[in-house]
Amino acid sequence: MKRREFLMSNLVTLSIASEIFLLFSFIIIFLSTRNTKKNVLLMTLLIIGGVPLLYKVIDHINGHYMDANIGLGLAFMFTWIYSAITFVIAIILLVKKKRNNNISKEQ
């Protein structure tokens, strides 16, 4: 396997894993909220978080850049930070929902 092919397959694998982590975080939030107005907002936020990375990966694959693609690195950094913040929010909402369910069962 040539070096470029290896890097492309590694790039695709890494971008898919990043997008799956972002999607997983939003699925947890969807499950913890049942409000349809919030779900529309969450879908918009999911698209805002995922599109930059997808665009830069497709651009990098089609562009055949000879130097370092700084935009691609920034897109990965944005997606990872966005995913981490979303995951923390999802965990907080999940714990809050579980705590509220336990309180309502006790009463």
C-alpha positions as CSV (number, residue, x, y, z in Angstrom):
1,M,0.0,0.0,0.0
2,K,1.4,3.4,-1.0
3,R,1.9,6.1,1.7
4,R,-0.8,8.3,0.2
5,E,-3.3,5.5,0.2
6,F,-2.5,4.7,3.8
7,L,-2.9,8.3,4.9
8,M,-6.2,8.6,3.1
9,S,-7.6,5.4,4.7
10,N,-6.3,6.6,8.1
11,L,-7.9,10.1,7.4
12,V,-11.2,8.5,6.5
13,T,-11.2,6.2,9.6
14,L,-10.3,9.1,11.9
15,S,-13.0,11.4,10.5
16,I,-15.6,8.6,10.7
17,A,-14.7,7.9,14.3
18,S,-14.9,11.7,15.1
19,E,-18.3,12.0,13.5
20,I,-19.6,8.9,15.3
21,F,-18.4,10.3,18.7
22,L,-20.2,13.6,17.9
23,L,-23.4,11.7,16.9
24,F,-23.2,9.6,20.0
25,S,-23.1,12.7,22.2
26,F,-26.1,14.1,20.5
27,I,-28.0,10.8,20.7
28,I,-27.6,10.9,24.5
29,I,-29.0,14.4,24.5
30,F,-31.9,13.4,22.3
31,L,-32.7,10.6,24.7
32,S,-32.6,12.8,27.8
33,T,-34.9,15.5,26.3
34,R,-38.3,14.9,24.9
35,N,-39.1,18.4,23.7
36,T,-39.5,18.6,19.9
37,K,-38.5,22.3,19.8
38,K,-35.3,21.4,21.5
39,N,-34.7,18.5,19.1
40,V,-34.9,20.8,16.1
41,L,-32.3,23.0,17.8
42,L,-30.2,20.0,18.6
43,M,-30.3,18.8,15.0
44,T,-29.1,22.2,13.9
45,L,-26.3,22.1,16.4
46,L,-25.3,18.6,15.2
47,I,-25.1,19.8,11.6
48,I,-23.0,22.8,12.7
49,G,-20.6,20.5,14.5
50,G,-20.3,17.9,11.8
51,V,-20.3,19.7,8.5
52,P,-16.9,21.5,8.8
53,L,-15.0,18.3,9.2
54,L,-16.8,16.5,6.4
55,Y,-16.2,19.4,4.1
56,K,-12.5,19.6,4.9
57,V,-12.0,15.9,4.5
58,I,-13.7,15.8,1.1
59,D,-11.7,18.9,0.1
60,H,-8.4,17.3,1.2
61,I,-9.1,14.1,-0.6
62,N,-10.1,15.9,-3.9
63,G,-7.5,18.7,-3.6
64,H,-4.2,16.7,-3.6
65,Y,-2.4,19.2,-1.5
66,M,1.4,18.9,-1.3
67,D,1.8,20.8,1.9
68,A,0.2,20.5,5.3
69,N,-3.5,21.3,5.3
70,I,-3.9,23.5,8.3
71,G,-7.6,23.9,7.7
72,L,-8.1,20.1,8.0
73,G,-6.3,20.1,11.4
74,L,-8.4,23.0,12.6
75,A,-11.6,21.2,11.4
76,F,-10.6,18.1,13.4
77,M,-9.7,20.2,16.5
78,F,-13.1,22.0,16.2
79,T,-15.0,18.7,16.0
80,W,-13.1,17.1,18.9
81,I,-13.6,20.1,21.2
82,Y,-17.3,20.4,20.1
83,S,-17.8,16.7,20.7
84,A,-16.2,16.8,24.1
85,I,-18.3,19.8,25.2
86,T,-21.4,18.1,23.9
87,F,-20.5,14.8,25.6
88,V,-20.1,16.6,29.0
89,I,-23.4,18.4,28.5
90,A,-25.1,15.0,27.6
91,I,-23.7,13.3,30.7
92,I,-24.9,16.2,32.9
93,L,-28.4,16.1,31.3
94,L,-28.5,12.3,31.7
95,V,-27.5,12.4,35.4
96,K,-30.0,15.2,36.0
97,K,-32.8,13.2,34.3
98,K,-31.9,10.1,36.3
99,R,-31.9,12.1,39.6
100,N,-35.3,13.7,38.8
101,N,-36.7,10.2,38.1
102,N,-35.4,8.9,41.4
103,I,-36.8,11.9,43.3
104,S,-40.3,11.4,41.7
105,K,-40.3,7.7,42.5
106,E,-39.5,8.4,46.2
107,Q,-42.4,10.8,46.6
